[in-house]
Amino acid sequence: MKKGHSPVTKVKNSEPNIKSPDWVIWAAWADRITFEEIKKKTGMTESEVIKVMRRTLKPNSFKLWRKRVRTKSLKHRKKFKYERKKVRNKKINDYI
């Protein structure tokens, strides 16, 4: 390997350009990207993201996405922080 050459990691679904409309769809599917982050980067609210997803996805895909968003706590920053605290406290209590 040559000096200064870093290997390129190939990802199945790489991140599209943020200026592309596909970025919103990609970010909405990503579990670790919250609606607050999407709003900060694109200015779109949660309801606007839902409208975009409804327009672009097939009906079954949209239903799966909505179910996933409702059940996962990661898409909302407050819920995510609350869940992380629960997990952290559980780990601490397991060691005691």
ABEGO torsion letter per residue (X at the ends): XBBGBBBBBBBABBBBBAABAAAAAAAAABAABBAAAAAAAAGBBAAAAAAAAAAABBAAAAAAAAAAAAABAAABAAAAAAAAAAAAAAAAAAAX
